[in-house]
Amino acid sequence: MSRTCDAIGCKAATAPGKFMCLKHWRLVPLFTQRVINECFRAGKNGMTFLRDLDYLEACSSAIDIVAGLEGWRDYSESAYGRLARLQRERMKQAAV
């Protein structure tokens, strides 16, 4: 199963478990790369990383950073951004 880079407008193929193609990954700050990698590794067996707010926010941030560097201005919220928003809403509801 192949997938494509999560950077806006990129059609480069990436291996399973890779978030972005190497060209775009190198534009992501090291701290953000570390958060993405650590959260992914910690939750990949049960796919729990998709409910990890740190992971979702780091992915959304990485996409926004790369988009900004490449001059993208008008693009819709990423799937990671939507999942992060939903996770924050769930956490608020659970706290009530």
Sine and cosine of phi, psi and omega as CSV:
sin_phi,cos_phi,sin_psi,cos_psi,sin_omega,cos_omega
0.00,0.00,0.85,-0.52,0.01,-1.00
-0.96,-0.26,0.33,-0.95,0.02,-1.00
-0.64,-0.77,0.13,-0.99,0.02,-1.00
-0.91,-0.41,0.32,-0.95,0.03,-1.00
-0.83,0.56,0.61,-0.79,-0.01,-1.00
-0.99,0.10,-0.03,1.00,0.06,-1.00
-0.92,0.38,0.59,-0.81,-0.01,-1.00
-0.85,0.53,0.79,-0.61,0.09,-1.00
0.98,0.19,-0.05,1.00,-0.04,-1.00
-1.00,0.02,0.72,-0.69,0.01,-1.00
-0.93,-0.36,0.17,0.99,-0.02,-1.00
-0.91,0.42,0.67,-0.74,0.04,-1.00
-0.96,0.28,0.61,-0.79,0.09,-1.00
-0.79,-0.62,0.45,-0.89,0.02,-1.00
-0.95,0.31,0.43,-0.90,0.09,-1.00
-0.82,0.57,0.68,-0.73,-0.02,-1.00
1.00,0.02,-0.07,1.00,0.04,-1.00
-0.97,-0.23,0.73,-0.68,-0.08,-1.00
-0.99,0.17,-0.70,0.71,-0.03,-1.00
-0.67,-0.74,0.29,-0.96,0.14,-0.99
-0.92,0.39,0.31,-0.95,-0.07,-1.00
-0.87,0.49,-0.62,0.78,0.01,-1.00
-0.83,0.55,-0.74,0.68,-0.04,-1.00
-0.98,0.19,-0.59,0.81,0.01,-1.00
-0.85,0.52,-0.60,0.80,-0.01,-1.00
-0.92,0.38,-0.28,0.96,0.04,-1.00
-1.00,0.08,-0.25,0.97,-0.04,-1.00
-0.99,0.14,0.75,-0.66,0.03,-1.00
-0.83,0.56,0.56,-0.83,-0.05,-1.00
-0.83,0.56,-0.66,0.75,0.00,-1.00
-0.86,0.51,-0.70,0.71,-0.01,-1.00
-0.91,0.40,-0.65,0.76,0.07,-1.00
-0.85,0.53,-0.70,0.71,-0.02,-1.00
-0.89,0.46,-0.69,0.73,0.02,-1.00
-0.88,0.48,-0.73,0.68,0.00,-1.00
-0.87,0.50,-0.76,0.65,-0.03,-1.00
-0.90,0.45,-0.73,0.69,-0.03,-1.00
-0.90,0.44,-0.71,0.71,0.00,-1.00
-0.92,0.40,-0.64,0.77,0.01,-1.00
-0.89,0.45,-0.75,0.66,-0.02,-1.00
-0.88,0.47,-0.64,0.77,-0.04,-1.00
-0.92,0.39,-0.50,0.87,-0.10,-0.99
-0.88,-0.47,0.16,0.99,-0.12,-0.99
-0.94,0.34,-0.50,0.87,-0.03,-1.00
-0.90,0.44,-0.66,0.75,0.00,-1.00
-0.96,-0.26,0.20,0.98,-0.04,-1.00
0.84,0.54,0.39,0.92,-0.03,-1.00
-0.95,0.31,-0.28,0.96,0.04,-1.00
-0.86,0.51,-0.42,0.91,0.01,-1.00
-0.96,0.29,-0.11,0.99,0.10,-0.99
-0.92,-0.40,0.04,1.00,-0.03,-1.00
-1.00,0.08,0.93,-0.38,-0.08,-1.00
-0.88,0.48,-0.62,0.78,0.03,-1.00
-0.87,0.49,-0.68,0.73,0.01,-1.00
-0.90,0.44,-0.76,0.65,-0.05,-1.00
-0.88,0.47,-0.67,0.74,0.01,-1.00
-0.93,0.36,-0.60,0.80,0.04,-1.00
-0.91,0.42,-0.67,0.75,0.03,-1.00
-0.90,0.44,-0.71,0.71,0.02,-1.00
-0.88,0.47,-0.67,0.74,0.03,-1.00
-0.89,0.45,-0.69,0.72,0.01,-1.00
-0.86,0.50,-0.69,0.72,0.02,-1.00
-0.89,0.46,-0.69,0.72,0.00,-1.00
-0.91,0.42,-0.65,0.76,0.01,-1.00
-0.89,0.46,-0.76,0.65,-0.01,-1.00
-0.90,0.44,-0.67,0.74,0.01,-1.00
-0.87,0.49,-0.67,0.74,0.02,-1.00
-0.90,0.44,-0.68,0.74,0.01,-1.00
-0.91,0.42,-0.51,0.86,-0.02,-1.00
-1.00,-0.05,0.02,1.00,0.08,-1.00
1.00,0.06,0.19,0.98,0.07,-1.00
-0.96,0.29,0.76,-0.64,-0.01,-1.00
-0.89,-0.46,-0.73,0.68,-0.06,-1.00
-0.95,-0.30,1.00,-0.10,0.07,-1.00
-0.63,-0.77,0.45,-0.89,-0.05,-1.00
-0.97,0.22,0.32,-0.95,0.04,-1.00
-0.85,0.53,0.67,-0.74,-0.01,-1.00
-0.95,0.31,0.29,-0.96,0.07,-1.00
-0.86,0.51,-0.59,0.81,0.03,-1.00
-0.91,0.41,-0.64,0.77,0.05,-1.00
-0.89,0.45,-0.67,0.74,0.03,-1.00
-0.91,0.42,-0.69,0.72,0.02,-1.00
-0.90,0.44,-0.62,0.78,0.03,-1.00
-0.90,0.43,-0.69,0.72,0.03,-1.00
-0.87,0.49,-0.70,0.71,0.02,-1.00
-0.90,0.44,-0.64,0.77,0.01,-1.00
-0.91,0.42,-0.65,0.76,0.06,-1.00
-0.89,0.46,-0.65,0.76,0.03,-1.00
-0.90,0.45,-0.67,0.74,0.04,-1.00
-0.88,0.47,-0.66,0.75,-0.01,-1.00
-0.91,0.41,-0.63,0.78,0.07,-1.00
-0.88,0.47,-0.71,0.70,0.00,-1.00
-0.90,0.44,-0.62,0.79,-0.01,-1.00
-0.93,0.37,-0.48,0.88,-0.02,-1.00
-0.98,0.22,-0.29,0.96,-0.04,-1.00
-0.98,0.20,0.00,0.00,0.00,0.00
